[in-house]
Amino acid sequence: MAVPNEKKKWTPEQIDQTVALAKANFQEGAEKLKRTVRAVYERKKKLRLEMEEKREEERHEENRRTHGLHDHFS
């Protein structure tokens, strides 16, 4: 029967395995974080570009109404 306060001794192999697992977990987490940040960046960029395009179209339409301007095809 084990003594309750007895500390377990780790072998060098167990330490190496634990360190290797921690490194692998960290790398996996870092890759997931990079993919997530990139996806959020791309989504926000798409929304921003769509909003800018809409504002530009609205600005042109307002100019046409206000000043009677036409594009070069009209």
N, C-alpha and C positions, 0 to 999 in steps of 0.2 A: 504494500500500500504506500502511495506517495505521500510525502509530507506536504501539507498545504502551502507553506511558504517557500518550498524548494524551487529555485529558479532553474529553468531548462537551459542547458548548454547547447549552443548551435554549432554544428560542424561547419567547416569552411565551405563545403559543397552546398549546404543549406543557405548560407549567407550569399554565396554567388548566385544561386538560383533565385533567391528573393530579390536581389539587386537587379538581375536580368529581367525578372517579371515587372518590377517597378519601372524600369527603363522602357520596356515594351508598352506598358500601360500609359506611360507619359507620352510616348511617341504617338500612340493611337489617339489619345485625347487631343494632342496638338494638331494632328491631321483633321480630326473632326471639327475642331475650333476654326481652323483655317477655312475649311469648306463652308462652314456656317457663316463666318464673317464675309466671305466672298459672295455667297448667295444673297445675303442681306444687302451688300453693296450693289450688286447687280439689280436687285429688285428696286431699290431706291433710285438708282440711276435711271432705270426704265421709266419709273413714275415721274421723275424730274424732267426727263426729256419730253415725255408726253405732255406734261403741264406747260413746258416752255413752248412747244409746238402749238398747243391750243391757244396760249396767250398771244403768240405771234399772229395766228390766224385771226383772232379777235381784234387785234390791233390793226391789221390790214383792212378788215371789214369795216371797222370804225372809221378809218381814214377814207375809205371809198364812200361811205355814207355822208360823212362830214364835209369832205372836200370834193366829192364827185369824181374821185380818182378812179381810174380803171387800170387794170394791168395791161401790159403791152400786147395782149392778145385780144382785148376788147375793142 
